[in-house]
Amino acid sequence: MRQLVLDASVLGRWIFQPKDAVAGALRAEFEAGELTIAVPALVFLELLNVAGRQLRWSVDDLTELAERVQKSGFDVLEVDLARVATWVARGLTAYDASYVALAEQLEVPLATGDRLILELAPRIAVPPERA
C-alpha cells in the first residue's frame, strides 16, 4: 500500500474544494484503501484556522469539521523535533518543517502545494499532481 504525508495545502483542497481533481484523486485512492495518509496533529489546527479565519465558518460548521477530521482515519504521528529543527534552520517555519520532517522520518513523499517547501526539500516534497 502506498503512503504519503499531506500538508494543509493539499488537505485544504481536499476539504474546501471538493471538486478539485487532484485532491479528489488522492481522496478516492484513500477511500479505496489504496493509500495511507500520515499527518502531524497540527494539520487539524491549520484546517480549523483556515475555515474559521479565512472562510468565516460558523461555530457549528467548525465543530463539525473538527469531528470529521478527528475521524478521518489518517495516521496522526509525532514528529522528531530534531528533524524539525534542521528544516527550520534551512528556512522553513516550524509548522512547514513538521510536514517535511515527518515525511523524511517515514521515508515517504510529502505532497504539498507550498513553493518554498518544494524548493528547499526537492528530494522529499512533490506537488500533489505528482504524488
C-alpha positions in Angstrom: 0.0 0.0 0.0 1.2 3.5 -0.8 1.8 6.1 1.9 2.0 9.9 1.7 2.3 12.8 4.1 -0.1 15.5 3.1 0.2 19.1 4.3 -2.5 21.6 4.9 -2.3 23.0 1.4 -3.3 19.6 0.0 -5.8 18.7 2.7 -7.3 22.1 2.4 -8.0 21.5 -1.3 -9.5 18.1 -0.3 -11.9 19.6 2.2 -12.6 23.1 1.0 -12.5 22.5 -2.8 -14.4 19.2 -3.2 -14.3 19.4 -7.0 -10.5 19.8 -7.2 -9.4 16.9 -9.5 -6.0 16.3 -7.9 -7.2 16.3 -4.3 -10.2 14.2 -5.4 -8.0 11.6 -6.9 -6.0 11.3 -3.7 -9.2 11.2 -1.6 -10.6 8.4 -3.9 -7.4 6.4 -3.5 -7.5 6.8 0.3 -11.2 5.8 0.4 -10.5 2.8 -1.7 -7.9 1.6 0.9 -5.0 2.0 -1.6 -3.4 4.9 0.2 -2.5 5.7 3.8 -2.1 9.3 4.9 0.2 10.4 7.7 0.0 13.8 9.2 1.3 15.7 12.2 -1.5 16.7 14.5 -1.0 20.4 13.7 -2.7 19.9 10.3 -6.1 19.8 12.0 -5.4 23.2 13.7 -4.3 24.7 10.4 -7.5 23.5 8.7 -9.7 24.9 11.5 -7.8 28.2 11.3 -8.5 28.5 7.6 -12.1 27.6 7.9 -12.6 30.0 10.8 -10.5 33.0 10.0 -10.4 33.0 6.2 -13.7 31.3 5.3 -15.5 32.6 8.3 -17.4 29.4 9.1 -19.9 29.3 11.9 -19.1 27.6 15.2 -21.4 24.7 14.2 -19.6 24.2 10.9 -16.2 24.4 12.6 -17.3 21.9 15.2 -18.5 19.5 12.5 -15.1 19.9 10.7 -13.3 19.2 13.9 -15.3 16.0 14.4 -14.8 15.0 10.8 -11.1 15.4 10.7 -10.7 13.6 14.0 -12.5 10.6 12.5 -10.6 10.9 9.1 -8.6 7.7 9.5 -5.3 9.5 8.9 -2.3 8.3 10.8 -1.6 11.2 13.2 2.0 10.9 14.2 4.5 12.7 16.4 7.4 14.4 14.6 11.0 14.2 15.7 11.8 17.7 16.9 15.4 17.4 16.0 14.4 16.9 12.3 12.0 19.8 12.6 14.9 22.0 13.9 17.1 21.0 10.9 14.4 22.2 8.4 13.8 25.4 10.4 17.5 26.1 10.1 17.1 25.7 6.3 14.4 28.4 6.2 11.1 26.7 6.8 8.6 27.7 9.5 8.4 25.1 12.3 4.9 24.3 11.0 6.0 23.6 7.5 9.1 21.8 8.8 7.0 19.4 10.7 5.5 18.0 7.4 8.9 17.7 5.8 10.4 16.1 8.9 7.5 13.6 9.2 7.9 12.6 5.5 11.7 12.3 6.0 11.2 10.2 9.2 8.8 7.8 7.4 10.8 7.8 4.2 7.7 8.7 2.1 6.9 11.6 -0.2 5.2 14.8 1.1 2.5 16.1 -1.2 2.4 19.9 -0.9 1.5 23.0 -2.9 3.9 25.1 -0.9 6.6 26.5 -3.2 9.2 27.1 -0.5 8.9 23.5 0.7 9.1 22.2 -2.8 12.2 24.4 -3.3 14.0 23.5 -0.1 13.1 19.8 0.1 13.1 18.6 -3.5 14.0 15.0 -2.6 11.1 14.7 -0.2 8.4 17.1 -1.4 6.3 16.7 -4.5 3.4 18.7 -6.0 0.1 16.9 -5.3 -0.4 16.2 -9.0 2.8 14.1 -9.0 2.1 12.4 -5.7 
